[in-house]
């Protein structure tokens, strides 16, 4: 693809979410210490955290599941560059009702909607994660929560049909995890800096391309999309949080 064909896609992002390299490094260190043999990544995208875990746990094998073929192809290229091709599978398929588990370590970062068709999927997703994790394993759930109750005017400027019921507060999220059969080993939340790096990097390739190609036939539609997303971000900035919960299944 040439520069005139359109902007590159998400090349500024290392992770598809507000996750810093420092937090990812600490997370991988803690998880690798549990010596997982199998890792399942739900809604993996290009599976950067999955690949880092496989590097840190040489005996482990991994599966990443997603429906975005372009992201999965990026994951396969990255796996090849790191010598991990024979230890990881990137599967283009739905995770609904998946039979890929149980796994020693299950990742679900910003992808609870991949496990449930409910309008607010987190409770059902947690029950599915309990099904998919091995009895002595770990789940890492990356899930949105309200830092504070959103005001009506803020909701009106967020994603289409946003409602206060789309998320709960952090305490309620932890309660839902306990109800689903987990104990929270580690609770951490994305910082303002992580959000700003993610949201900026999410748009950066397209913003730079648009500045250089303002008269391109696709420029108007791209401009509308970028401006709309930026306005949504400004509406949920400081209101929407993201929790990273490391969960231990309660013995049955």
DRENKOLMAR-362049 format. One line per 8 residues: number of its first residue (from 1); their letters; for each residue x, y, z of N, C-alpha, C. Coordinates in steps of 0.02 Angstrom, whole numbers. Example, Ala and Ser with C-alpha at 12.3 -4.5 7.8 and 13.67 -1.06 7.14 Angstrom:
% residues 2
1 = as = 660/-284/390/615/-225/390/660/-165/390 | 642/-112/354/684/-53/357/645/2/394 .
//
This chain:
% residues 252
1 = xxxxxxxx = 42/-60/0/0/0/0/44/62/0 | 30/109/-44/68/172/-46/35/223/0 | 72/277/12/46/329/57/-18/360/30 | -25/361/-36/-85/391/-65/-146/347/-58 | -138/283/-42/-195/237/-35/-233/248/29 | -200/276/79/-233/287/144/-182/281/200 | -203/297/260/-156/295/317/-138/224/337 | -79/214/365/-64/149/395/-109/138/455 .
9 = xxxxxxxx = -115/75/476/-163/58/529/-129/43/595 | -137/87/643/-120/76/713/-46/57/723 | -1/84/682/69/67/690/100/99/752 | 69/150/780/96/182/840/79/145/904 | 33/96/899/11/60/959/53/-3/970 | 77/-12/1031/107/-75/1050/53/-123/1074 | 10/-98/1117/-48/-136/1142/-112/-101/1119 | -164/-139/1108/-227/-109/1087/-268/-90/1148 .
17 = xxxxxxxx = -240/-46/1189/-274/-24/1250/-226/19/1290 | -251/52/1343/-209/95/1384/-164/55/1432 | -113/24/1404/-67/-18/1442/4/3/1426 | 39/27/1477/108/50/1467/156/-9/1464 | 215/3/1437/266/-48/1435/286/-68/1506 | 291/-20/1551/310/-35/1619/259/-79/1654 | 195/-64/1646/144/-106/1677/143/-176/1646 | 150/-179/1580/151/-244/1546/209/-286/1570 .
25 = xxxxxxxx = 268/-255/1579/326/-292/1603/315/-322/1672 | 286/-281/1717/272/-306/1784/219/-361/1783 | 169/-353/1741/116/-403/1735/144/-469/1709 | 184/-465/1657/214/-526/1629/258/-561/1681 | 296/-522/1719/340/-552/1770/299/-591/1821 | 245/-561/1845/203/-595/1895/171/-658/1867 | 146/-653/1806/110/-709/1776/158/-766/1757 | 216/-749/1731/264/-800/1711/288/-839/1772 .
33 = xxxxxxxx = 288/-807/1831/310/-841/1892/263/-898/1911 | 202/-898/1885/155/-954/1898/169/-1014/1853 | 215/-1007/1806/236/-1060/1760/178/-1089/1720 | 143/-1048/1683/88/-1074/1642/115/-1118/1586 | 78/-1170/1571/94/-1213/1513/53/-1194/1452 | -7/-1166/1465/-51/-1146/1410/-78/-1077/1424 | -82/-1036/1371/-107/-968/1376/-160/-958/1323 | -217/-933/1342/-272/-918/1296/-287/-844/1299 .
41 = xxxxxxxx = -286/-811/1242/-298/-739/1238/-363/-727/1199 | -414/-704/1234/-480/-691/1204/-481/-619/1177 | -501/-612/1114/-501/-546/1083/-430/-519/1080 | -384/-560/1055/-313/-548/1062/-286/-490/1021 | -321/-471/966/-291/-422/920/-228/-452/891 | -172/-415/896/-109/-443/872/-69/-478/928 | -98/-482/987/-72/-527/1039/-5/-508/1068 | 9/-443/1076/73/-423/1102/86/-450/1173 .
49 = xxxxxxxx = 37/-445/1217/48/-471/1285/56/-546/1284 | 18/-580/1243/24/-653/1235/95/-672/1214 | 123/-638/1165/190/-653/1142/242/-639/1195 | 233/-586/1233/281/-571/1286/278/-625/1341 | 219/-650/1354/213/-703/1404/247/-767/1380 | 240/-784/1316/272/-843/1290/348/-836/1292 | 373/-776/1281/445/-765/1287/469/-774/1359 | 427/-752/1406/446/-756/1477/435/-825/1507 .
57 = xxxxxxxx = 394/-865/1475/379/-933/1499/395/-982/1443 | 458/-1001/1436/481/-1039/1377/445/-1105/1366 | 416/-1134/1418/382/-1198/1409/309/-1192/1389 | 284/-1131/1383/213/-1120/1370/197/-1118/1296 | 135/-1135/1281/107/-1128/1214/45/-1085/1218 | 30/-1048/1165/-25/-1000/1168/-72/-1003/1109 | -133/-981/1122/-184/-973/1069/-215/-904/1077 | -216/-867/1023/-251/-803/1021/-312/-807/976 .
65 = xxxxxxxx = -369/-784/1001/-432/-788/964/-457/-718/951 | -474/-704/888/-501/-638/870/-538/-646/803 | -579/-597/787/-615/-599/723/-585/-550/672 | -533/-514/692/-502/-465/646/-441/-497/613 | -449/-515/551/-395/-550/515/-333/-508/507 | -341/-443/498/-282/-400/489/-239/-398/552 | -272/-392/610/-235/-393/673/-200/-460/683 | -235/-514/668/-206/-581/677/-145/-590/632 .
73 = xxxxxxxx = -148/-564/571/-91/-569/526/-31/-532/555 | -43/-475/586/11/-438/619/40/-480/676 | -3/-513/714/20/-557/768/63/-613/742 | 43/-643/686/83/-698/658/151/-673/634 | 153/-614/604/217/-586/583/262/-573/643 | 234/-544/696/273/-531/756/298/-596/788 | 255/-647/788/276/-711/816/335/-740/776 | 331/-735/710/386/-759/668/450/-722/682 .
81 = xxxxxxxx = 446/-656/690/506/-616/702/538/-634/769 | 499/-660/816/525/-677/883/539/-751/891 | 532/-789/838/545/-860/841/493/-899/881 | 430/-876/880/377/-907/920/324/-942/878 | 335/-947/813/283/-974/768/260/-1043/789 | 306/-1085/813/287/-1153/830/256/-1159/899 | 248/-1103/934/219/-1105/1002/155/-1065/1009 | 131/-1036/954/71/-995/959/28/-1004/897 .
89 = xxxxxxxx = -37/-1003/908/-86/-1006/854/-130/-944/859 | -139/-908/803/-185/-852/801/-246/-875/760 | -302/-883/793/-362/-913/763/-414/-859/748 | -435/-854/686/-486/-807/666/-555/-840/676 | -585/-827/734/-648/-859/751/-681/-821/809 | -745/-832/817/-781/-803/874/-762/-840/938 | -762/-802/993/-748/-833/1058/-812/-853/1094 | -870/-839/1067/-932/-857/1099/-937/-933/1106 .
97 = xxxxxxxx = -943/-957/1167/-949/-1028/1179/-887/-1067/1160 | -830/-1035/1157/-769/-1067/1133/-751/-1130/1173 | -723/-1178/1138/-699/-1239/1171/-624/-1239/1178 | -593/-1180/1174/-520/-1176/1176/-490/-1189/1245 | -529/-1183/1297/-503/-1194/1364/-508/-1267/1385 | -490/-1283/1448/-462/-1237/1497/-388/-1224/1485 | -366/-1164/1505/-296/-1144/1498/-270/-1121/1566 | -205/-1127/1575/-175/-1106/1639/-180/-1031/1649 .
105 = xxxxxxxx = -178/-995/1594/-182/-922/1597/-228/-899/1542 | -279/-861/1560/-327/-834/1512/-324/-758/1514 | -312/-727/1457/-311/-654/1450/-376/-632/1416 | -405/-578/1441/-463/-548/1408/-459/-473/1422 | -424/-438/1378/-409/-367/1389/-454/-324/1345 | -503/-292/1376/-548/-250/1338/-591/-288/1290 | -604/-352/1304/-639/-394/1255/-693/-436/1287 | -723/-414/1342/-776/-453/1372/-835/-463/1325 .
113 = xxxxxxxx = -844/-415/1278/-899/-421/1229/-889/-481/1183 | -828/-507/1179/-815/-566/1137/-843/-630/1168 | -860/-627/1233/-884/-686/1268/-958/-684/1283 | -992/-630/1265/-1062/-622/1282/-1096/-576/1233 | -1160/-589/1220/-1199/-545/1177/-1241/-496/1218 | -1235/-497/1284/-1274/-452/1327/-1252/-380/1317 | -1298/-333/1329/-1282/-262/1322/-1227/-242/1371 | -1229/-269/1431/-1176/-260/1481/-1146/-329/1493 .
121 = xxxxxxxx = -1092/-346/1458/-1070/-416/1454/-1027/-440/1512 | -1006/-397/1558/-952/-416/1603/-971/-475/1648 | -1031/-477/1676/-1050/-532/1721/-1048/-599/1685 | -1077/-602/1626/-1077/-665/1588/-1006/-682/1567 | -967/-631/1547/-898/-644/1526/-857/-673/1583 | -867/-649/1643/-831/-676/1701/-849/-749/1712 | -911/-767/1704/-931/-837/1711/-898/-880/1657 | -893/-853/1597/-859/-890/1543/-785/-896/1558 .
129 = xxxxxxxx = -755/-845/1584/-684/-848/1600/-671/-900/1655 | -718/-905/1702/-710/-957/1754/-712/-1027/1722 | -753/-1035/1671/-757/-1099/1635/-693/-1113/1596 | -661/-1061/1571/-605/-1069/1525/-537/-1076/1560 | -534/-1060/1625/-470/-1061/1660/-461/-1127/1697 | -400/-1152/1698/-384/-1212/1736/-391/-1198/1810 | -402/-1250/1848/-418/-1242/1919/-362/-1208/1959 | -299/-1217/1938/-244/-1185/1973/-215/-1127/1932 .
137 = xxxxxxxx = -256/-1098/1888/-231/-1048/1841/-245/-976/1863 | -240/-931/1814/-253/-860/1824/-292/-833/1765 | -332/-783/1779/-365/-743/1727/-342/-672/1734 | -327/-639/1679/-315/-567/1679/-371/-535/1639 | -412/-496/1673/-468/-462/1642/-452/-388/1638 | -454/-360/1579/-450/-287/1570/-520/-262/1555 | -549/-224/1601/-620/-207/1595/-632/-134/1614 | -676/-102/1576/-694/-33/1590/-736/-26/1652 .
145 = xxxxxxxx = -731/31/1685/-772/47/1743/-778/123/1746 | -829/147/1781/-837/219/1790/-794/243/1847 | -749/290/1832/-711/323/1886/-758/363/1931 | -809/390/1902/-862/426/1937/-924/421/1894 | -984/430/1922/-1044/426/1881/-1043/477/1825 | -1054/457/1764/-1053/505/1708/-1116/549/1709 | -1106/612/1694/-1162/659/1689/-1200/647/1623 | -1264/664/1621/-1303/653/1559/-1272/685/1498 .
153 = xxxxxxxx = -1245/746/1504/-1215/778/1446/-1151/743/1424 | -1115/712/1471/-1055/674/1453/-1076/610/1416 | -1126/576/1440/-1150/516/1406/-1173/531/1335 | -1205/587/1327/-1231/605/1261/-1175/616/1210 | -1114/631/1234/-1058/643/1189/-1011/584/1183 | -1026/528/1217/-984/469/1213/-1004/427/1152 | -992/362/1154/-1010/318/1099/-1085/317/1089 | -1109/296/1030/-1181/296/1017/-1220/255/1069 .
161 = xxxxxxxx = -1274/284/1093/-1319/252/1142/-1284/235/1207 | -1232/273/1225/-1199/263/1289/-1248/273/1346 | -1242/231/1398/-1286/239/1456/-1245/225/1519 | -1270/248/1575/-1236/237/1638/-1230/163/1654 | -1274/122/1627/-1273/50/1639/-1221/13/1598 | -1186/47/1554/-1135/13/1514/-1077/-12/1557 | -1065/22/1613/-1011/2/1658/-1034/10/1730 | -996/-19/1776/-1008/-10/1847/-947/24/1877 .
169 = xxxxxxxx = -948/35/1943/-888/62/1975/-839/5/1989 | -779/22/2011/-727/-28/2021/-746/-78/2075 | -776/-54/2130/-795/-99/2184/-846/-151/2160 | -894/-128/2120/-944/-175/2094/-913/-224/2046 | -866/-201/2005/-832/-246/1959/-796/-302/1998 | -763/-284/2052/-729/-334/2093/-780/-382/2125 | -837/-355/2146/-889/-398/2174/-914/-448/2122 | -922/-426/2060/-944/-471/2007/-893/-527/1996 .
177 = xxxxxxxx = -829/-510/2000/-778/-561/1993/-782/-613/2048 | -793/-591/2109/-800/-637/2165/-862/-681/2156 | -917/-651/2135/-978/-689/2124/-970/-742/2070 | -926/-729/2022/-915/-777/1967/-868/-833/1987 | -839/-831/2047/-797/-885/2070/-723/-870/2071 | -705/-806/2080/-635/-787/2082/-619/-751/2148 | -555/-748/2163/-528/-702/2213/-479/-657/2177 | -482/-591/2191/-437/-544/2156/-367/-544/2187 .
185 = xxxxxxxx = -319/-570/2149/-250/-571/2172/-218/-502/2165 | -234/-467/2111/-201/-402/2098/-252/-356/2064 | -257/-296/2088/-302/-246/2060/-262/-184/2042 | -266/-164/1980/-231/-103/1958/-273/-70/1904 | -262/-5/1894/-302/32/1846/-257/74/1802 | -278/84/1740/-241/124/1692/-236/196/1717 | -178/225/1708/-166/295/1728/-189/343/1673 | -193/406/1691/-210/457/1641/-158/457/1585 .
193 = xxxxxxxx = -95/448/1603/-42/447/1552/-50/388/1504 | -70/330/1530/-81/272/1487/-139/284/1439 | -193/314/1464/-250/330/1421/-229/379/1366 | -192/431/1385/-174/481/1336/-127/453/1283 | -81/410/1303/-37/378/1254/-77/334/1207 | -124/295/1234/-164/251/1193/-208/291/1144 | -245/339/1169/-292/375/1126/-254/415/1073 | -197/444/1091/-158/482/1042/-130/435/989 .
201 = xxxxxxxx = -102/378/1011/-73/331/963/-127/300/919 | -187/292/947/-242/262/909/-259/305/847 | -253/370/854/-272/416/801/-212/440/760 | -151/434/786/-94/471/760/-80/457/686 | -78/393/666/-64/378/596/-113/413/549 | -176/410/567/-228/440/524/-225/516/525 | -211/545/583/-207/618/588/-150/646/545 | -92/613/548/-35/636/508/-50/628/434 .
209 = xxxxxxxx = -78/572/415/-95/561/345/-146/613/321 | -197/627/361/-247/675/341/-218/745/333 | -172/764/376/-140/829/370/-102/836/305 | -76/780/280/-36/781/219/-79/770/156 | -140/746/165/-183/730/108/-253/759/118 | -260/824/131/-325/852/147/-376/850/90 | -352/842/28/-397/842/-29/-407/772/-58 | -383/721/-24/-391/653/-48/-466/635/-48 .
217 = xxxxxxxx = -488/593/-95/-560/575/-98/-587/547/-32 | -546/514/7/-570/485/70/-559/530/130 | -533/590/118/-515/634/174/-575/657/214 | -630/673/182/-688/699/219/-715/647/268 | -723/585/244/-748/532/289/-700/519/346 | -635/519/331/-585/507/383/-586/564/434 | -591/626/409/-593/684/454/-653/678/501 | -710/660/475/-769/653/517/-759/599/571 .
225 = xxxxxxxx = -729/543/551/-718/489/599/-670/510/654 | -615/542/635/-566/564/684/-594/616/731 | -630/664/704/-658/716/746/-711/688/793 | -750/640/769/-801/609/811/-768/569/868 | -716/531/852/-684/492/905/-650/537/956 | -618/590/932/-586/636/979/-637/668/1026 | -694/686/1000/-747/715/1042/-772/664/1093 | -777/601/1073/-798/549/1120/-746/540/1175 .
233 = xxxxxxxx = -683/540/1156/-629/534/1205/-632/591/1255 | -642/652/1232/-646/709/1277/-705/703/1325 | -757/668/1303/-816/658/1346/-803/606/1401 | -766/553/1385/-754/501/1436/-686/508/1470 | -646/556/1450/-580/567/1481/-590/584/1555 | -560/545/1599/-567/555/1671/-631/527/1700 | -673/499/1658/-736/470/1681/-734/393/1674 | -711/371/1616/-705/299/1603/-635/275/1624 .
241 = xxxxxxxx = -632/226/1667/-569/195/1685/-563/126/1654 | -503/97/1660/-493/29/1639/-455/-7/1694 | -484/-61/1720/-453/-101/1773/-419/-161/1742 | -361/-178/1770/-327/-241/1754/-330/-284/1816 | -371/-335/1814/-382/-379/1871/-349/-446/1859 | -304/-466/1903/-277/-534/1901/-317/-576/1951 | -352/-626/1924/-402/-663/1961/-382/-736/1970 | -392/-763/2030/-377/-832/2045/-443/-870/2054 .
249 = xxxx = -453/-925/2017/-516/-962/2025/-519/-996/2094 | -577/-992/2124/-588/-1026/2188/-596/-1101/2175 | -563/-1142/2215/-566/-1215/2205/-637/-1241/2211 | -656/-1285/2168/-723/-1315/2169/-724/-1380/2207 .
//
